[in-house]
Amino acid sequence: MSKTKSYYWDQAEKQVDEIITNLKNKVIDYATARTNILNVDAVCLVDIDEDNVDMVIENELASVETRRD
């Protein structure tokens, strides 16, 4: 993978992780998180799009619930 692609991939992952963290901490709501994730530059590099963004968010939120149990 080229350095440029790798850089944008890492940046997209960091931004999505930050958005998910804000959602988990109730800083933002679900709709805002969804919109923000879809607006991340190069989000397609981390295989997130309109068709699966809800599944990604729900899986992340479920992983928090699993750790609490």
C-alpha positions, 0 to 999 in steps of 0.5 A: 500500500502506498504511503499516501493511501496508508496515511488517509486510511489511518486518518479516516480510522482515527476520525471514525474512532473519535466519533464513536467515542463521542457517541459512547460518551453521549457527547453526540447523538446517533444521527449526528454520529452517523452523519459525521462518519459519512462525512469523514474524508476517505471513509470508503478506505475503511469500508464504511458507506451509507449501506453499512454505517448503521451496522458499524455503529451498532456493533461498536455500541454492542461491544460496549454493552458486552464489556459491561456485562 
